[in-house]
Amino acid sequence: MKFQVSHQDRSVIIALGSKLKSKQDKGPACSAITLPDENFLAKASKEELISLLKMSVMQTNEMSKDKEMLETKLGLIISLLDGTADVRCEQSTVADLDLFAEDPQIIGQDGDKPLLGTDTAEDKAKKTINNTKKDLTGCTHVVEKIYELTEEQLKMLEDSGLQVRVLGEDVSEFYQTINVMIRFKAKMVKYSVRDKVTGEESIVTAKSVARFLPKTKVGDLFLGDFFYKKYALHVPFNRYSQALRLDGCNISRQDLDRYHMQVYKRIWKMEQLLEEKARATEVLYIDEVPTVTQKSPKKKNYIWVFNTDEFAWYRYFEGRAGADPLGHFNDYSGFCMTDAYAAYPAHLHAATLCACLVHCRRRYVDYRRITGSEAAVKFPLDCFGTIYHEDGILRDKFKAGEMTEDEFLEQRNAICLPILEDLKQWCDNCALTGYGRSVPLKRAVTYTLNNWKKIENTFLSAKTDLDNNRSERLVKVIKLGSKNWITHGSEEGARATALMYSLIETAKMYDLNPRDYLSYVFMKGAVSASWELGPEILGPLMPWNVTQEDLSLVTEEYQFIANNMIPIEEYEARMAGIQAKKG
């Protein structure tokens, strides 16, 4: 019988074949066989050796039966508790302790391994556990949450012929935050369970809620908060760590960076789901922005953003070459809104490329800024202004459901396409007259004519915006972050950063609170037994599959903490009083 132990189990099943209490009425078959000395083995006859072998086999079989019986009983306990508790055999340090004796004196460091009250000081020193884990410090409040078996579960154990007695508690301590740093103590009540017939004993510990990063100093609410502050508020890890130290919390910048990478290693397959979402959309908006990564052979690295009004997918690449970022979309057949970068037509062979009208208009605005005169470019600027005005009026009606897609496309093009023809004729005439000997004007007109086919493609679909402003807004967060932490520490760190931007910006598109959404992902993902979460687990956690009602899981945890937190001074005074009574 095998029991799989997931990574987040707090107590785990320490050993299923621990030593059994010896019984006085057991026969010689159960007692240990004393091995003969070398002289006996050298002089023994064949019959004596065969007899010794039979005795050894008999004892081995008897021990195997006892172990199998114990494993079966532990399995029964686990089944009865339905995974809400951890089960282990009684600990070797208390093998001779009768846990059901009257007033047993149980003393032990950090309440984990009980000691016999009759032990000498030397024996106690040997059995004392050296707890190397540092206690958490700082914070303004403390919250305690007790996990214990329900009355129904206790009755089930009693009805199964098991005697149950509360043994103590296991304590797990970590940080949580709801605008103030909270030291969260999860207390898992421990029970001693004895078989009333055989007297065999086991220890059962009520199970606490799993954490996304077990055996660390942070809870899921803390992770959601610090990722939100990092990538939505652009607070670097070192500043966040400094803010924590104001409350006395011992979390360093290196700790935060390590948590960041651990989270990425668990959820990186979300990128596969984002890619599937991108390939399935009819219109795709693409842009790229430079960034800097330490130890990169190139001075400039790039983060590309693929997006629509349903998702934002940030991807990190070492260079700007389009083979890697665009290679997955060679067969993409939808509309792509991009700038005039040559990599797009070189790799997006099946896509219908569209030009951003804002990029075209910007060249004429640059002419006005450089020359200080608007007379030469007033006509193209008026054309762009009219197109945007008419498209905006009709698009609002289209989004409100007042007209169909075909009606919008027909009415919009009936107004805008003649204006585009006038603009094209003006650009051709300007080119024939030598651009008025103006380099800025030549630059603007040449850009418009070179991308004219893409400009016409923009008007082929009602779902295509006139510009790539949504991508411009999304890459802005990258630049804001770069102004605060300058560089990425590694390529893997840059990819982890890109994924967090993707989740936060996509959550905003669905009106989800990004901080609560991230906490929700961590709380739901924590229950998985595998460290690297697969698409089957991550799929329901993507922003487009999460509702406001789902986030109530997070708000309920916030409410519990708010209702149960007490000032740290009061908590320490309470603990001191408990210790004084024990002393």
VOGU-3710 file (C-alpha; in Angstrom, 3 decimals, decimal comma):
1> mkfqvshqdr> 0,000/0,000/0,000  1,456/3,373/-1,028  0,385/6,839/0,051  1,466/9,708/-2,212  2,554/12,757/-0,232  2,115/16,112/-1,954  4,670/18,862/-1,589  2,419/21,104/0,511  1,658/18,631/3,316  2,680/20,159/6,608
11> sviialgskl> 3,254/17,107/8,753  3,463/14,374/6,076  3,221/10,701/6,827  6,576/10,236/8,515  6,689/6,446/8,522  4,107/3,746/7,981  6,271/0,984/9,413  7,378/2,548/12,697  8,139/0,267/15,622  5,202/-1,334/17,391
21> kskqdkgpac> 4,796/-1,509/21,140  6,119/-4,794/22,386  3,631/-6,984/24,200  4,510/-9,204/27,146  2,266/-11,993/25,881  4,016/-12,279/22,497  5,606/-15,635/21,820  9,228/-16,377/20,943  8,421/-16,107/17,244  8,077/-12,351/17,650
31> saitlpdenf> 11,200/-11,850/19,725  14,459/-10,952/18,047  16,723/-13,839/17,045  20,164/-13,659/18,611  22,713/-14,206/15,868  25,291/-16,913/16,732  28,988/-16,107/16,821  31,441/-16,854/14,022  32,559/-20,141/15,644  29,028/-21,506/15,490
41> lakaskeeli> 28,637/-20,554/11,808  31,966/-22,196/11,014  31,234/-25,453/12,864  27,435/-25,744/12,494  25,999/-28,675/10,651  23,725/-28,330/7,621  20,654/-29,118/9,747  21,535/-26,385/12,295  21,985/-23,793/9,547  18,640/-24,762/7,974
51> sllkmsvmqt> 16,966/-24,428/11,386  18,471/-20,957/11,847  17,281/-19,922/8,374  13,724/-21,103/9,100  13,622/-19,088/12,326  14,822/-15,980/10,471  12,209/-16,370/7,736  9,485/-16,897/10,345  10,426/-13,688/12,178  10,613/-11,714/8,902
61> nemskdkeml> 7,150/-12,895/7,855  5,720/-12,011/11,281  7,196/-8,491/11,101  5,850/-8,031/7,558  2,350/-8,990/8,698  2,495/-6,485/11,563  3,686/-3,752/9,211  0,994/-4,520/6,623  -1,690/-4,469/9,329  -0,446/-1,096/10,581
71> etklgliisl> -0,405/0,330/7,060  -3,958/-0,869/6,519  -5,163/0,787/9,738  -3,433/4,050/8,880  -5,012/3,906/5,445  -8,416/3,453/7,082  -7,854/6,529/9,245  -6,827/8,584/6,209  -9,939/7,439/4,355  -12,242/8,298/7,266
81> ldgtadvrce> -10,795/11,797/7,563  -11,215/12,395/3,802  -7,849/14,122/3,381  -8,503/16,768/6,064  -5,687/15,574/8,316  -2,180/14,173/8,162  -1,530/10,786/9,790  1,703/9,288/11,091  2,704/6,488/13,402  3,508/7,279/16,988
91> qstvadldlf> 6,953/8,814/17,271  9,899/6,740/18,335  10,797/9,121/21,170  7,516/8,324/22,908  7,197/4,664/21,977  6,926/3,697/25,632  4,625/6,548/26,665  1,056/5,609/27,482  -0,779/8,541/25,952  -3,989/7,523/27,690
101> aedpqiigqd> -2,559/7,290/31,206  -3,896/9,568/33,925  -2,324/13,058/33,844  0,694/12,256/31,668  3,478/14,840/31,931  4,336/15,727/28,355  7,125/18,241/27,923  8,809/19,085/24,654  10,386/21,914/22,737  7,958/23,613/20,252
111> gdkpllgtdt> 5,302/21,040/21,182  6,295/18,536/18,504  7,906/15,536/20,248  6,598/14,720/23,750  9,013/13,621/26,440  8,483/11,282/29,382  8,082/13,025/32,690  10,330/10,409/34,298  13,229/10,979/31,923  16,453/12,303/33,327
121> aedkakktin> 17,825/15,687/32,300  20,367/13,926/30,085  17,638/11,916/28,343  15,582/15,039/27,766  18,579/16,821/26,261  19,030/13,969/23,786  15,353/14,011/22,801  14,976/17,791/22,524  14,528/19,020/18,989  16,897/21,695/17,744
131> ntkkdltgct> 14,548/24,027/15,892  16,721/25,882/13,370  13,859/27,808/11,749  13,899/31,476/12,699  10,759/32,899/14,244  8,940/35,583/12,282  9,366/39,109/13,548  7,636/42,452/13,218  4,037/43,192/12,137  1,357/45,107/13,969
141> hvvekiyelt> -1,234/42,339/14,427  -1,453/38,584/14,809  -4,190/36,257/13,587  -4,653/32,707/14,833  -6,665/30,144/12,910  -7,230/26,719/14,451  -7,746/23,675/12,239  -9,234/20,718/14,073  -11,260/17,638/13,356  -15,016/18,101/13,338
151> eeqlkmleds> -17,330/16,380/15,777  -18,520/14,144/12,947  -14,969/13,035/12,121  -14,167/12,333/15,764  -17,327/10,240/16,079  -16,376/8,264/12,953  -13,010/7,406/14,508  -14,670/6,384/17,783  -17,208/4,235/15,944  -14,343/2,523/14,091
161> glqvrvlged> -12,893/1,212/17,350  -10,330/3,993/17,830  -9,817/6,017/20,977  -9,027/9,691/20,310  -7,386/12,217/22,590  -6,100/15,726/21,822  -2,320/15,590/21,882  -1,217/19,143/21,136  -0,725/21,411/18,131  1,521/21,864/15,137
171> vsefyqtinv> 2,022/25,544/14,318  2,777/27,046/10,916  3,538/30,777/10,860  3,701/33,076/7,835  3,002/36,647/6,744  -0,278/37,907/5,303  -1,231/41,457/4,415  -4,442/43,497/4,198  -2,885/46,973/3,990  -1,039/46,105/7,210
181> mirfkakmvk> 1,386/43,264/7,753  -0,237/40,358/9,561  1,557/37,481/11,237  -0,744/34,552/10,488  -0,582/31,536/12,805  -2,259/28,413/11,500  -2,663/25,987/14,406  -3,266/22,371/13,417  -4,612/20,403/16,379  -2,919/17,024/16,885
191> ysvrdkvtge> -4,708/13,925/18,142  -3,461/10,622/19,413  -5,509/7,729/18,036  -5,279/4,316/19,722  -6,755/1,073/18,499  -8,880/-0,127/21,438  -8,186/-3,765/20,613  -4,463/-3,880/19,800  -3,352/-0,744/21,593  -1,455/0,488/18,523
201> esivtaksva> -1,202/4,280/18,391  -1,076/6,855/15,609  -0,926/10,639/15,522  -3,505/12,581/13,478  -3,041/16,290/12,706  -5,853/18,467/11,342  -4,814/19,837/7,976  -4,535/23,581/7,289  -5,285/25,225/3,962  -2,441/24,653/1,497
211> rflpktkvgd> -0,208/27,561/0,498  1,098/28,212/-3,014  4,670/28,423/-1,736  4,788/26,002/1,210  7,560/26,154/3,778  8,163/29,848/3,067  7,457/32,935/5,127  4,595/34,216/2,965  0,946/33,389/2,371  -1,105/33,682/-0,807
221> lflgdffykk> -2,558/37,099/0,053  0,962/38,390/0,595  2,046/37,058/-2,821  -0,905/38,702/-4,549  -0,171/42,007/-2,836  3,534/42,172/-3,575  3,153/41,110/-7,229  0,490/43,779/-7,654  2,705/46,440/-6,128  5,646/45,322/-8,253
231> yalhvpfnry> 3,947/45,201/-11,661  0,928/47,486/-11,316  2,382/50,143/-9,012  5,996/49,624/-10,199  7,518/49,286/-6,719  10,939/47,568/-6,914  11,680/44,650/-4,618  14,296/46,588/-2,645  11,823/49,391/-1,837  9,132/46,892/-0,922
241> sqalrldgcn> 11,601/45,113/1,361  12,511/48,432/2,985  8,827/49,116/3,625  8,481/45,702/5,265  11,434/46,415/7,530  9,575/49,439/8,875  7,194/46,899/10,429  10,107/44,729/11,558  9,413/41,956/9,013  12,487/39,902/8,110
251> isrqdldryh> 11,871/39,555/4,345  14,777/40,642/2,153  14,914/41,625/-1,499  16,545/38,267/-2,226  13,594/36,508/-0,562  11,137/38,382/-2,786  13,147/37,592/-5,886  13,235/33,907/-4,934  9,460/33,845/-4,385  9,032/35,487/-7,786
261> mqvykriwkm> 10,963/32,762/-9,575  9,281/29,961/-7,621  5,866/31,268/-8,643  6,954/31,489/-12,280  8,182/27,899/-12,258  4,761/26,782/-11,064  2,588/28,754/-13,516  4,779/29,269/-16,597  2,470/27,061/-18,685  -0,035/29,902/-18,618
271> eqlleekara> 1,966/31,173/-21,593  0,721/28,204/-23,619  -2,869/29,177/-22,834  -2,174/32,786/-23,801  -0,697/31,613/-27,100  -3,796/29,522/-27,822  -5,939/32,563/-27,078  -3,854/34,710/-29,439  -3,975/32,234/-32,309  -7,757/31,876/-32,018
281> tevlyidevp> -8,547/35,601/-32,266  -9,651/37,303/-35,508  -7,690/40,512/-34,919  -4,270/40,735/-33,284  -2,460/43,884/-32,194  1,331/43,632/-31,901  4,051/45,980/-30,688  7,470/45,726/-29,062  9,428/47,813/-26,568  13,134/47,765/-25,647
291> tvtqkspkkk> 14,330/46,654/-22,223  17,653/45,735/-20,637  18,701/42,411/-19,112  21,883/41,875/-17,137  24,536/39,563/-18,633  22,785/39,639/-22,006  25,202/39,762/-24,988  23,031/42,495/-26,514  22,702/46,027/-25,229  19,000/46,091/-26,020
301> nyiwvfntde> 16,494/43,363/-25,396  12,797/43,452/-26,228  9,436/42,621/-24,752  6,736/42,022/-27,354  3,061/42,391/-26,585  0,341/40,510/-28,465  -3,116/41,700/-27,506  -6,782/42,298/-28,212  -9,573/43,584/-25,984  -9,668/40,064/-24,428
311> fawyryfegr> -6,043/39,496/-23,403  -2,542/40,949/-23,262  0,369/38,565/-23,779  3,842/39,907/-22,995  6,820/37,910/-24,256  10,514/38,507/-23,665  13,163/37,978/-26,365  16,849/38,765/-26,456  16,676/40,759/-29,701  14,221/42,477/-32,018
321> agadplghfn> 14,523/39,930/-34,837  11,058/38,672/-35,672  11,852/34,972/-36,176  11,324/33,976/-32,535  8,393/36,177/-31,481  6,521/35,933/-34,796  7,485/32,381/-35,742  4,423/30,950/-33,962  2,159/33,070/-36,194  3,500/32,203/-39,652
331> dysgfcmtda> 0,183/30,554/-40,512  -2,026/33,065/-38,668  -4,729/34,209/-41,109  -6,437/37,009/-39,180  -5,927/40,764/-39,202  -2,713/42,118/-37,615  -2,416/45,750/-36,580  1,286/46,681/-36,424  3,709/49,468/-37,190  5,914/49,567/-40,319
341> yaaypahlha> 8,667/47,313/-38,895  9,911/45,063/-41,715  9,794/41,890/-39,573  5,988/41,780/-39,719  5,537/41,238/-43,472  8,602/38,962/-43,445  7,030/36,469/-41,030  3,258/37,008/-41,005  2,759/35,534/-44,467  -0,897/34,502/-44,128
351> atlcaclvhc> -2,091/37,492/-42,070  -3,814/40,622/-43,406  -1,503/43,412/-42,216  -3,063/46,728/-41,213  -1,351/50,082/-40,698  -1,828/52,272/-37,657  -3,317/55,628/-38,710  -1,830/57,288/-35,635  1,670/56,471/-36,902  0,796/58,054/-40,261
361> rrryvdyrri> -0,710/61,163/-38,683  2,242/61,518/-36,321  4,591/62,330/-39,239  2,467/65,321/-40,235  2,335/66,495/-36,623  6,137/66,258/-36,552  6,278/68,503/-39,632  4,107/71,098/-37,876  6,288/70,924/-34,782  9,549/71,262/-36,732
371> tgseaavkfp> 8,493/74,032/-39,110  6,043/75,852/-36,871  3,553/76,004/-39,752  0,388/74,015/-40,323  -0,597/75,328/-43,755  1,194/72,619/-45,767  -0,236/69,706/-43,736  -3,673/71,059/-42,809  -5,433/68,916/-45,427  -4,035/65,504/-44,322
381> ldcfgtiyhe> -4,574/66,384/-40,647  -8,196/67,312/-41,408  -8,645/64,032/-43,288  -7,410/61,993/-40,320  -9,548/64,034/-37,932  -12,718/63,474/-39,971  -12,078/59,735/-40,299  -11,597/59,354/-36,547  -14,679/61,436/-35,790  -17,003/59,473/-38,075
391> dgilrdkfka> -15,571/56,107/-37,033  -15,977/57,000/-33,356  -19,669/57,886/-33,705  -20,537/54,717/-35,609  -18,345/52,455/-33,461  -20,127/53,578/-30,284  -23,426/52,530/-31,856  -21,877/49,243/-32,996  -20,579/48,426/-29,504  -23,961/49,350/-28,016
401> gemtedefle> -25,651/46,830/-30,315  -27,562/49,466/-32,269  -26,197/48,213/-35,575  -24,774/44,988/-36,938  -21,196/44,445/-38,030  -22,135/44,652/-41,713  -24,129/47,851/-41,181  -21,252/49,471/-39,345  -18,758/48,484/-42,020  -21,006/49,718/-44,843
411> qrnaiclpil> -21,818/53,079/-43,263  -18,289/53,744/-42,019  -16,658/52,946/-45,363  -19,231/54,954/-47,271  -18,026/58,039/-45,402  -14,325/57,283/-44,852  -13,171/55,632/-48,088  -13,815/58,772/-50,224  -11,802/60,768/-47,691  -8,993/58,223/-47,994
421> edlkqwcdnc> -9,037/58,598/-51,792  -8,700/62,369/-51,428  -5,772/61,858/-49,054  -4,107/59,462/-51,509  -4,483/61,957/-54,359  -3,039/64,746/-52,199  -0,003/62,582/-51,313  0,576/61,689/-54,979  0,428/65,342/-56,000  2,783/66,258/-53,167
431> altgygrsvp> 5,283/63,651/-54,379  5,066/64,934/-57,970  5,818/68,502/-56,869  8,930/67,459/-54,943  7,389/67,694/-51,438  7,865/71,440/-51,451  11,559/70,790/-50,889  10,795/69,866/-47,295  12,487/66,846/-45,760  9,933/66,483/-42,895
441> lkravtytln> 7,071/66,632/-45,388  8,766/64,090/-47,646  9,189/61,765/-44,667  5,476/62,017/-43,813  4,178/61,568/-47,350  6,569/58,717/-48,152  5,519/56,828/-44,986  1,847/57,191/-45,961  2,329/55,993/-49,538  4,600/53,079/-48,575
451> nwkkientfl> 1,924/51,763/-46,203  -1,118/52,588/-48,317  -2,128/48,974/-48,897  -2,059/48,331/-45,133  -4,131/51,478/-44,573  -6,796/50,134/-46,927  -6,715/46,761/-45,117  -7,629/48,571/-41,887  -11,076/49,283/-43,343  -11,814/45,685/-44,362
461> saktdldnnr> -13,038/44,573/-40,918  -15,370/46,184/-38,406  -13,427/44,544/-35,572  -10,177/46,294/-36,464  -9,413/49,586/-34,732  -7,976/52,440/-36,774  -4,773/52,439/-34,765  -2,533/50,423/-32,469  -3,077/52,638/-29,443  -4,096/49,688/-27,255
471> serlvkvikl> -0,610/48,207/-27,756  0,980/51,594/-27,046  -0,855/51,759/-23,727  0,176/48,233/-22,817  3,887/48,748/-23,529  3,779/51,889/-21,410  3,751/49,786/-18,228  7,066/48,229/-19,318  8,681/51,660/-19,581  7,249/52,734/-16,227
481> gsknwithgs> 8,729/49,621/-14,656  12,092/50,196/-16,336  12,277/53,648/-14,810  12,043/52,073/-11,358  14,188/48,945/-11,558  16,258/49,713/-14,694  17,172/46,135/-15,667  16,119/42,504/-15,366  18,425/40,275/-13,358  18,327/37,380/-15,832
491> eegaratalm> 16,530/36,121/-18,924  14,371/33,832/-16,817  13,532/36,764/-14,558  12,526/38,815/-17,614  10,198/36,024/-18,758  8,695/35,824/-15,281  8,152/39,587/-15,381  6,458/39,342/-18,785  4,057/36,675/-17,514  3,068/38,759/-14,483
501> yslietakmy> 2,391/41,760/-16,728  0,232/39,482/-18,889  -1,912/38,313/-15,952  -2,343/41,753/-14,399  -3,185/43,603/-17,614  -5,532/40,840/-18,798  -7,319/40,818/-15,431  -7,967/44,555/-15,825  -9,716/43,883/-19,159  -12,296/41,771/-17,331
511> dlnprdylsy> -12,760/44,329/-14,529  -11,098/42,012/-12,026  -9,142/43,417/-9,115  -5,590/42,413/-10,182  -4,411/41,944/-6,608  -7,352/39,748/-5,656  -7,107/37,869/-8,948  -3,462/36,941/-8,332  -4,295/35,858/-4,780  -7,131/33,740/-6,185
521> vfmkgavsas> -4,756/32,033/-8,642  -2,340/31,227/-5,810  -5,062/29,987/-3,434  -6,652/27,706/-6,048  -3,339/26,500/-7,459  -2,020/25,632/-4,012  -4,211/22,537/-3,760  -2,411/20,816/-6,648  -0,066/18,020/-5,632  2,295/18,681/-8,569
531> welgpeilgp> 4,762/21,554/-8,372  4,520/22,529/-12,038  0,868/23,243/-12,759  -0,522/21,942/-16,038  -2,982/23,579/-18,470  -5,853/21,521/-17,041  -5,387/23,275/-13,688  -4,368/26,698/-15,005  -7,108/26,887/-17,664  -9,955/27,655/-15,212
541> lmpwnvtqed> -7,686/30,208/-13,508  -7,094/32,360/-16,606  -8,703/35,825/-16,284  -11,349/35,162/-18,949  -12,586/32,162/-16,929  -12,719/33,920/-13,527  -15,736/35,894/-12,301  -16,275/38,425/-9,542  -18,077/35,717/-7,569  -14,951/33,547/-7,722
551> lslvteeyqf> -12,915/36,303/-6,097  -15,171/36,113/-3,040  -12,804/33,347/-1,910  -10,166/36,054/-1,455  -12,438/38,650/0,108  -13,680/36,082/2,633  -10,083/35,435/3,703  -9,543/39,181/4,045  -12,697/39,371/6,164  -11,578/36,528/8,427
561> iannmipiee> -8,226/38,207/9,032  -9,830/41,596/9,680  -12,240/40,072/12,200  -9,642/38,014/14,075  -6,454/40,067/14,127  -5,259/41,390/17,458  -2,465/43,862/18,249  0,942/42,227/18,535  1,418/43,601/22,055  -1,793/41,944/23,249
571> yearmagiqa> -0,826/38,666/21,597  2,644/38,629/23,136  1,161/39,387/26,566  -1,256/36,472/26,126  1,560/34,109/25,138  3,634/35,251/28,085  0,732/34,464/30,419  0,374/30,967/28,943  4,089/30,287/29,351  3,961/31,539/32,938
581> kkg> 1,157/29,096/33,777  3,129/26,219/32,244  6,203/27,233/34,213
//
